[in-house]
Amino acid sequence: MRGRLRVYLGAAPGVGKTYAMLGEGRRGLERGRDVVVGFVETHGRARTAALLEGMEIIPRKTLVHRGATFTELDVDAVIARRPKVALVDELAHTNVSGSKNTKRWQDIEEILDAGIDVISTVNIQHLESVNDVVRQITGIPQRETVPDEVVRRANQIELVDMSPEALRRRMAHGNVYAAEKVDAALSNYFRVGNLTALRELALLWVAGKVDEQLERYRTDHGIAATWEARERVVVALTGGPEGDTLVRRAARIAARTQGADLLAVHVTRADGLAGGDPANLARQRSLVESMGGTYHQVVGDDIPRALLDFARGVNATQLVLGASRRGRFAQVLSRGVGVETTALSGPIDVHLVTHEEAKKGRGRPERSRAALTRKRRLIGWATAAAGLPLLTAALFPFRDVISLPSEILLFLCLVIGVALVGGTWPAITAAVGGFLLLNWFFTPPFFTWVIADAENLLALVVFVLVAAAVSAIVDVAARRTREAARARADAEVLSTLAGHVLRGEAALPSLLGRLRETFALDSVTLLERVGDPTPDDTSEPSAWRIIATSGAKPCIAPAVADTDVTIDDRLVLAARGRLLDASDRGVLEAFAAEAAVALRQQRLEAAAEQAKPLAEADKMRTALLAAVSHDLRTPLSAAKAAVESLRSHDVTWTPNDQEELLATADESLARLERLVENLLDMSRLQAGVLGLALQPITLDEVVPRAIDDLGPMRDRVEGDIPVDLPEIVADPALLERVLVNLMSNAVRHSPPGQKVLISASWHDDLLEIRVTDRGPGIPRESFDRVFQPFQRLGDRPNGTGVGLGLALSRGLTEAMGGTLEPEETPGGGLTMVVKMPISPRR
């Protein structure tokens, strides 16, 4: 039996995840559970270390990498010990080279598979899905990440929360980092704005996990009632001009609650009456999506019930409808969609929003589930009620002149007219009424219900039967019209979906989701055959793989689906939930064709993405040629001119002149050498073959050499490097080149007399090197552009931008596992910040 995973999730380092994990472990020990510590990192925090006292700790595995010694979680030892619960810190940790698994979460998976429960910790910034957002917020990329699915699969996730102000106070008191790192941490990563944004990310991510658990529970227990755990506002759109007002009103209702969802739904009726202009629906759909909502379209015979079925399906808490556009007389005859929906809504709050179109009339007759419209049926009833007495009054004076068969034929004409107008029931009612009137007024003996002649009885019975048959035929014709209208409605659905695909809006998942919503299915899955097709592999799950799916419990093979559509010899669209009739299957086949198109589009995009690096490489080669033709020419020309001058016999050079020419040639050749080295290193970076010699080094070994390499510019640089900095993992030669490039660039852009400052500090597991100048600086929007190779040759005039140096510096820094980012210098200027990983303690 697989073990259970419990994860403590925090918004930032220092909120107390490890402390909470150890506290849970100690409580387990007190309850008699077998708890061991597999791996815990205290980071020198005394209160955390105190919780370890008295707990059994599994010895760590020792590994040697590049001459350095590291310790990692010993997975085999934990499994061999077989405790009930293992405490394993830092879920997103990357194991040192030579470990059994690359990532610690893979170690934990092994322990769980062995039937051992695990309690672990992770910070929100280490989740793969928010990695880019965290980098944008903090400016620091997180290289140690864990797939979201690993954390979502946890049996229990507990948020360890702390306000930004409380966390900063905790840091200031020395409870998180050592005193020498507090100031740098508070002014960088742990700013109030950063911590607030990270806290919100953590809360929203956990809320999403809770939503998944709630939906799974409701599905497993068959709960259809609305649970107001989270506000979801559904706005019903008819396609009329009032839809814009409804969408904006619903958006304001949703905005009152943080994190509320906005959904718009349009019901296409099965009789083909969409109730609005498709252009209005398209515009309103764009409006909904621009406000962060989603648009949905369903088919339903009964609009109120279809709206409520959809609202309950998405666990909506509020439903926004427009006030009726029908006139007062129409509202007297029928309650209307708004009133009917309100009566059936149950716990869902219904908002009836007034608008300019209210009571102006719908412009088209309202249709019901009957074959004929309500208006036609009302006219039929009225014709029967008024026509029978009038016809009787007109024929009564001629009772002795006109025979009974003729009178029956005239009544039959009236009944047929009623059937053509009002359908079956008004016509049958008219036939029965005609039968009684004929019997009373025109069949001897008169003014009695007795029929003396059997032939007259037969004539009256045939009259009723003929009237009923004609009514049925009219009803069938009306139903055929209704079916044609249903086809039109299906076409509208497909048209909307085709537009969705063409716009490329997550085409394949969205297409399957819309199909599932339209036909109220449990799941829709696109399957692809694995390997060569065989006649008897349709029921084998191993013969198929899922390309995309929507809904719970996806089909793993066509044989387990309620309805399946074969697209080609490799693709099948499988639906689960109910059997679809023939008319629905035609629409399903159209969906399947669209799904195949979407899949091809998706794979073409993937192929284009794979070709993108080749295009980038070609672009780099073009830029390299431009650099060779421009940047190399200047120093080469200067050196050549100096040498030719020295070799000239037409001029006699003094010793000072000769010394100056030699210095020019030497400086130009040195510049040429640096350019060639930079170009070669950039080419190696692009090809991924740059040689690295990473090792633990101290900054005071590199910075002095880098300053000396500046030559005459060394006097323009001032260093502020503390003596107690920890070792970092870097290539000394490459780091020296990075610092030389940054300092020389800063000197060139600093005003005369102003010195460039190089300083360093450290916090957490990063050491920061700052090269600060007081030059003109760079606009924030151009920060990324300065690192583009050769960009000076294109979008900036010569002499005003930076060329290859910064691009190479960033590439070398990232190759060593660090980062290089610009910042604005307070008071003016630019600061280049190099962040390098600190060497692990031995």
N, C-alpha and C positions, 0 to 999 in steps of 0.2 A: 504494500500500500504506500502510495506516494505521501511524503511529508507535507506539512502545511507551511506556507511562507507568510510571515508578518513583516511589514516594512514600515519603518518610521521615516516619514518624508518631511524635510525641512526646507525653508525658503532660502537659508544662507548658512554658512558655517557658523557654529557657535550658538545655535538656538537650543541645543540640548538633546539632539537625536541620540548620540551615543550614551549620554547620561540616562535617557529614558529607556533605552534598550537594556542597559545594565540593571536599572531599577526593576524592570520586568523580569529579568533573569534571576535577581535576588528574591523577588516575590515567589517565583516558581520554586526556588530551592526551599523556601520556607514552607511551601505547600507540599513538599516531598517529591517534586519532579527532579528528574536527572538532567541537570543543566550544566553545560560546559562552555568555556570561552574558546571559540575556534580562532578568531582574530579580532582584536580590538586595538585601535590606535587612540591613545589618550591625548596626544599632542601636548604633553607636559601639563595638562590641567589637573590640579591636585584633587579636586572634588570628584572628578571622573575616575582618577586612579584609585581613590579610596574605595570606590564600589567594587574594585577587582579583588580586594583583600578577602581571602577565604574562599574564593571561587576556583574551581579546577580549570586550569588553562592548558590547552593542548599545545605542546611545543611547536614552534614554527619551523618551516623548512628553510634551510640556508642555501642560497644560490650565489654563484660568482659570475659576474658579467662585466667584461672589459676591465678586469682587474679590481672591480669593486664588489663588496659583499652586501647582499640583500637578503631579507627574510620575507617569506610569503606564507599564506595559509597552506597547511598540510592537509589536503583533501583526504588522502588515503588514511592518515592517522585519525581524522575525525570519523570516517566511516568505520574503521576498525574498532574504535572506542564505542560506537553505536549508542550515543546518549539519546535521551528523549528529545532534547532541545539543544541546538548549537547556536551561539551568538557569533555572527560574522559581520563585522563592520565594513563600511565603504563598498556598497554594492557595485558601483561603477568603476572601481579600481582596475587599472591595467596591470597585469602581472609582468614581472621582469622576464626577459627572454630566457627560455629554458624551462619555464614552468609547464605544468601539465596542460593547462588551458590558457588562452590568451587573456580572457577577462575573468574577473572574480565572480560575476553573475553566472558564468559557465561552471565554476567550481560549486556554487550554491545549487545549481540544477542537479549536479551529480549527487550532492548530499541529500537533496529532496527525493531523488529517485531511489535512494537507499532507504527511504522510509523515515528519515530524521526531520523533525520540524526545525525551521531556521527563522531566526529573528535578525533582520539586517537594517541598514540605514542608507539613505541617499538624499542628496539635495536636489531641488527642482532644476538647478542649472545643468545637471548632468543627464537629464532626460533628452533623448534625441530630438523629439518633436519641437522643443522650445530652445534648442541650442543656439539657433541663429538669432532668436529674439533676445536671449540673454547677452549674446555678444553685442547686439545693438544697444542694449541698455547700459551694460557695464563697460563696454569697450574691450573686454577680455574674452578671447575664445576659450571654450572648454574642450580640451582634447580627450578627456576621459568621459565617455558617454555610455548610456545603457539604453537599449531599445525600450520604448514605452510599453510594448506588449509584455515584456518581462515583468515590469512592475504591475501592470494591469492584471496579470494572472495571479497576483498575490491574493491569498485568502482574506487578508486584512491589511488595510493601509491606514495608518494613523498619522494625522498631520501634527507636527510639533511646531506650534506657532508662538511667535513673540513679536511684539511691536518693534518698529525700527528704533524708537527712542530707548526702549528697554535693552535691546541688544547693544546699542552704542554705549549705554551706561555700563553694561556688563563688560564690554571690552575695555572701557576706561578704567575699570577697577582691576584689570589684569586677569580676568577670569577666562579669557579666550586666547589671547596672544601674550607673548612676553612684552615687557614694557618698551623695549627698543623698537618693536614693530607696530605698536598701537597707533602712533601718529600717522604713519604712512597708510595703515589700513583704513583709519577713519576718514582720511582725505581722499581715498581712492575708491576701492570697491565698496566700502561700507558707508557710503554717503546715504543720507536719509531718502533721497529720491530713488536710488538704486534699490535699497532694501524694501521700500514701499512697493515698487514695481515687481520685485521678485516675490514678495508676499502675495500680491494679487495673482500672479501666475500660479503659485502653489495652490491658492484657494480655488481658482477656477479649474485647475487640473483635477483636484480632488472632487470638486462638484461634478465634473464630467464622469468620473469613476462612479460616484454615487448614483448618477442618472442611469448608467449602464446596469448597476446592480438592481436598482428599483425596477427597471423595465424587464430585466430577466426574471425577477421574482413575480411580477404581475403576469408575465407570459406563462411561467411554470405553473402558477396557481389559477390560471384562467380568470384573472380579475379584469373586468371591463370598466368598472366604475372609475370616475375621475378621482385621483388623489392630488390634492393641491400642494404637492411638494415643491413645485417650481412653477412660476407663472409662464403660461404659454397662451398667447393671444392669437386666435384665428379670426381672420376677416373674410367674410363671404363676398365674392364679386360676381355680379350678374353680367358684366360686360357693358353696363350702361355708363353714361357720363358721370354718374355720382360716385363711381369707384375710386377716383382720385381722392375725394373727400374722405371716404371710408378708410382708405389705406393710411392717410396721414393721421386720422383720428386714432386708428388702432396702433400706429407707431408711437403716438404720445402716451397711450395707455400702457404699452409695453415698456416705455422709457421710465415710467414711474418706479419700476422695480428693477434693480440691478441684475443683469444676467437673464432677463426675461426673453423668451423666443417669440418671434413674429412669423406667422404663417398665413398665407393667402390661399384660398381655395375657390375654384370655380366648378360648379356642377353643370355638366353637359347632360341634359335630360335624354332619356332613352328614346323619346319621340322625335328627337332631332332638333328641338327648339333650344338653341343655346342661350337665347334671351339677351343677346347683346352683340355689339360690333366687335369682330375679331381684332380690329385695329385698337379699340379701347382696351381689350384684354392684353394685347402685346405691350401697350404703353404702361398699363397698370402693373404688369409683371415686372417691367424694368424699374418702375418706381419702388415696388416692394423690395427687389433685390438691392437697389441702391441704398435702402434703409437697413440693410443687414438681414432682411427676411428671406423666406423661401416661397416659391409659387408652386401650387399643386392643382391638378385637374382630375376630377373623378366623374364617372357616369352613374346617374341614378334616376329612377323613375319618380321617386318621391323626394323632392328637394329638401324639405325639413329633415327627413330621416337620413338622407345622404349626408347633409351637413353635420348632423349630430354623430353619425357613425364615424365620419372622418375626425371630428373633434375628440371623440372618446378614444379613437385609435392612436392619436398623438398625445393623449393625456392633457388636453387643453383645459384651461381653467376659465377662460373668457372667450366669448364669441361676439363679434361685432357685425351687425346687420344694418342695412339701410332701411329707413322708413319706406312704407309701401308707396309705389308710384301709381297704384290703381286709384280710380275714382271712388267716391263715397258709395255709390250704388253697388259697385263690384265688391267693396269691402263688406256690405251688408249680406250679400249672397255667400261670400266665402271669407273665412278668417284671415287667409293670406299666409305667406311663408313666415313672416316675422312673428305673428301671434302663435302660429302652430309650433314653430321652433321653440319659442319661449315656454309653451305649455309642456313640451316634451324634454326640455333641456336638463331637468334634474339639478345636480349640483353645479352645472356650468352656468356662470353668469352670462346673461345675454344683454348686449347694449344695442338698442335701436336708435340709430343716429339719424337725425333729420338732415335734409339737404335740399338744394334748390329744385331738384327734380321730383320731390315728393308730391303725390296726388296730381301730377300732370298727365297721368296715363302711361301705360307701358308701350303703347304704339303697336303692340301685337297682342292677339288674344292669348290669354293664359290657357295652358293645356294641362290636362290631368292624366291619370293613368288609363282612362277609358280610351276606346278606339277613336271616338269623336270628341271634339272639344266640348267644354261645358256650355259654351254659347249655343252651339248647334243642338245640343240636347235640350236646353231650355226652350229654344224655338220649337223643337219637335213637340215638347209637352204642351206648349201654348197653342200650337196648331191643332193638336188633338183635342184639347179642352174647348177651343172655340169653334173648330171646324165641324165637329160632330153635331152640336145643336143647330148650327146654321144650316148644314146640309139637311138635317131632319126637317127643319122648319120650311126649307125650300121645296122639299119633295112631298110633304104631307098633303098639300092641296091637290096634288095630282095622283093620289094613292089609287084612285079607281082607273086612271088612264095608263099609268106605267106599271109594268109587271114587276113581280118580286125579283126575278133574275136581273132585270135592268137596274133596279134599286141596289141590289147587292153589288153589281159592277161599279156603280157610282161610289158606293161606300168603299169598295176595294181601291178605287183610284185615290180616294182621300187617305186611306191607310198607307198606300205606296208613297204618296207625297210625304206623309209623316216619317216613314222609314228613311227616305232619301235625306230628309233634313235632320232628324233626331236620332236615328238608329233603332236598335232592337226594342228596348223597353217602351219608349213612347209609342212605337208602331204596334206592339202587342197590346198595349193598353187601349189604343184606338180600335184595334180589331175586336177586342172583347166588348168595348163600349158600343161599337157598331153592331155587333151581334145582338146585344140587349135591345138597342134602339130599333133594329129591324124586327126583332121578335115582338116588341111591344106595340109599335106603330104600324108595321107593314105586313105582318104575318097573321092570317086568320087563325083563330078568332082574335080580333083586335083588343088591345088594352088588357091583355092577359099574358102570362108567361107560357101558356099552353100552345103547342104547335100541333095542329090537327093533322096536317099532311106530312108523312115521312119524307117526301121528296123535298119539301121546304127545309126540314131539319138537315138533310144531307147537304143542301145548298149552303146553309148557314155554317155548317161545320167546315165544308171545303173553303168557304170564305175566310174563316179563321186560320186554317192551315196555310193557305196561299199567302195571307198577310204575314204570318210568322216566317215563312220561307223567304219572302222578299226582304224582310227585316234582317234575317241572318246574312243574306247575300250582301246587303249594304254594309253590315258590320264587318264582314270579311274584307271587303274592298277597303274599308277604312283602316283595318289592321295592316293590310299590305302597304298602304300609304305610310303608316307608322313605322313599319320595318325599313322602308326606304329612308325615312327620316333618321332612323337609328344608324343606318349606314353613313349618312351625312355627319352625324355626331361623331362616329368613329373616325371619319376622315379628318374632322377638326382636331381630334386628339392626336392623330398621327402627324398632322401638319404642325402642331405645336411642338411635338417631340422632334420632328425633323429639323425645325428651326433651332431647337436646343442643341442638337448634334452639330449642326453647321457652325454654331457659334463656338463650339469647342469647350463647352462648360462641363468639364469632367464627364465627357460624353458617355462612356460605357457604364460607369456606376449610376449616373443619373438616369440613363435610359432604362436600366433594369428597375431602378427605384420607382420611376413613373409607371412602368408596366405593372409592378406589384400594387401600387396605389389604385390604378385605374380599375383593375379587376378584383381588388380586395383579396390578393393571394397571400399566403404565408411567406413564400420565398420564390425568387426567380434566379436561376443560375445559368450562366453560359459555360458549357463544358467543351473541352477539346480532347480529342482522342489521342492517346499516347502510343506512339509506334504505328506500325502498319495495321490497317483495319482487318479484322477477321469476322466471320459470320456470327460467332457465338460470344462476342466479348461485350455486348451491350449491357449485360447485367453485372459485369465485374467492375467494382470501383477502381481497381488498380489499372484498368484500361483507360481511365478518364482522369483528367485534372481540371480543377476549377479555375477558370480564367477570371471571372468576376461574379459576384453574387449580391443580392439584396434581400434582407429579411433573415429570420432565424431558421436554423436547421436547413442549410442548403442541400440540394440534391447532389449526391456523389456519383450517380450514374443515371442514365435515362430510364432504366427499368424501375427505379424507385419514385419517379415523378408521377404526378397525377395527369399531367399533360406535357408532351414534349414535341418539339418541332425540329426536324432535321434541316439544317441550313445547307451544309454540303457534306462531303465524305468525312470531314474531321470535326465539324462544329455542330452542337445540338443545344437548343434553348429548352431548359427543363423548368417546369412550374409546379409548385406544390401548394395545396390549400383546397382546391376544389376542381371538379371536372368542368371544362369550358364547353359550351355548346358550339355548334358549327359556325354561327355568325361571329362569335368571339374568337374562334380559332383563326378565322381569316385575318382579324386584326393582329392576333398573336404572331402569325407568320410575317406580317409586315414589320412588327417589332423585331423579329428575329433577323430579318434582312438589314434593318438599321443597326442592330447590334454587331453584325458582321462588318459593316462599313466602319462603325466606331472602333472595332478591334483593329482593323487594318490601319486606320488613322493613328491609333495609339502606337502601333508597332513602327509605323513610318516615322513618327516623332522620335521614338527611341533610337531608330537607326540614324536619324539626323543628329541626335545628341552624341552618338558615338563618333560621327564624322566631324563633330565640332573641334576636337583636339587637333585633327589634321589641318583644319582651316586655320586654327591658331598658330600651328607650327609654320604653315606657309606664310602667314602674316609676319611671324617673327623673322623668318628668313629674308623677307622683303625689307623689313626694318634694319636687319643686320647689314644688308648690302648698302642701304642708305647711310648707316653709321660709318661703314668702312670708307665710303666715298666722301664723307664730310668730316667727321671727327678725326680720322686718322690723317687726313691730308694736311691739316694745319700744323701739327708738330713735325710731321715728316718734311714739310716745306721749309720750316724754320731751321731744322737741323741741317738739311741739305744746303740752304743758303749760307749758313755759318761755315760749313766745311768748304764750300766752293770759294768763299771769301778768303779763307786761310790759305788755300792752294793757289790763289791768284798771284801772278808775278807782276801785275801792273801796279800794285799798291804795296807800300812798305808799312807793315803794321807795327805799332809800338808794343812792348810787352803787355801793357794794360789792355790795349785793344785785342791782342790775341787771347788774353785771359778772359775777356768779356765774351768773345766769340765762342771760345771753348765752353764757357759756362752756359751760353745759350743753347749750344748743341747738346750739352749734357742734360740740361733741363728739358729740352724738347724730346730727347730720346727716353728720358725717364717717364715723361708724360705718355709717350707712345707705348712704352712697356706696360704702364698701368692700364691704358685703354685695351691693349691686346689681352692682358690678363682678365680684365673685366668681361670682355667679349667671350673669351673662352669659358670662363666660369658661368656666365649666363647661358651659354650653349649647353654646358654640362647640367645646369639646373633644369633647363627645358627638357633635356633628354633623360633626366633622372639618374645620371651616372656620376654625380659629384662625390668625390671621396671625402669621407668624414673620419676624424679621429677624436671622437668624443671622450672626454675624461674629466674627472673632478679638478677644477682649477679655482684659484682665488683671483679676485679682480685686481689686486695690487700687482699681480704678475703680468697683466695684459695692458692696463691703462698707461703706465709709464712708457712702455715700448711704443704704444700707439701715438702718444704725444711726441715722442722723439722722431717717429716716422714723418711727422708733419714738416720737418725741415725748418725753414725760416718762419713758418706760421706758428711754431710751437709757443712763441712768446705771447700769442693772442689767446691761449687756452689756459684756463684756471681749473684745477682739480679740487674736488671736495669728496674724497673717498674715505669712509670710516675704516678703521683698521680691524674691526671685529665682524666684518661681513662673513657670512657662511660661504662655503664652496658652491660653485655652480657646475652644471654638466654642460660642457661646450668644447668646441675645437679651438684651441688657443690662436692658431694662425688665422682662421676665418673670423673669429670674434675681433681680433686686432684689425683686420681689414675693414670690417663693418664700422668700427669706431673711427678709424682713419677717414673713411668716406663721410661719415656724419660730421665729424669735427671740421674737416676741410670745407665741406659745404656750408656749415654754420659760419665759419670765418669769412668765407667769400661774401656772404649775405649780411654780415654784421657791419654797422657803421665804423669808420676809422676810430681807433682808440677804445672801442668797446671790446671786452673780452668775452669769450665763449666759456660757459661753465659746464663742466661734466661732474655729475654727482650720482650717488647711489644710495638706495635704501632697500629694505626687504620686509615682506609680510607674507603670512601663510606659507606657500611653497614656491614663491616667485621672488626673484631679485630684480629690481628696476634700476636701469642705468639711464640717466637723463642728460641729453646734450641740449643746452639752452642757449639761444642767441637773442639779440635785441634788434634784429633786422626788421624789414617791412612785414614779415609774416606771410601767410597764405590764407585765402578765404576758406572757411570750413567746408564749403561745397566742393573745393578743389583738393581736399586731403587725399582722396584715393587717386586722383589723376597724377599726383607727383610721383607715384610709384609705377606708372606705366613705362615700360621700356621704350626709349627713343622718342617719348612724347614731345620733347623739345623740338624735334625736327618737323612735327606736323602742326600742332595746334597752338604753338607759342613761337614768337620770334626768338632768334638766337640770342643768347645771353640773358634772357629773362627767366628762363625755367631751369629745371634740373634735367639731366639726361639719364645716363645709364646707372649712375652711382647709387641712387636711392632704390631703384628697382633691384639691383644686385644686392644691396644691403638687406632689403626685406627678404629676398629669396634665400640668402645665406643664413639669416636669423631663423627663418622658419625651418630650414633644413636641419638646424641644430635643435629644433624643438621649442624655439622662443617666438616672440612676436615683436614687430616694430610698428608703432603707431605714432602719428603726430598729435600734438596738443598745442593750443594757443598759450603763449607765455603771458602771464599776467603783466599788464603794462605795455604789451606789444612785443612781437617777435614770435618765434616758433620753437617748440621743444620736441625733440625726437626721443621717444621712450622705448628703450629696449628692455623686454621682460624675458628673463631666462629662468629655467627651472633650477631649483636648489637641489644639490646632490643629496640623496637620502642618507640619513644618519646610519653609520655602521654599527 
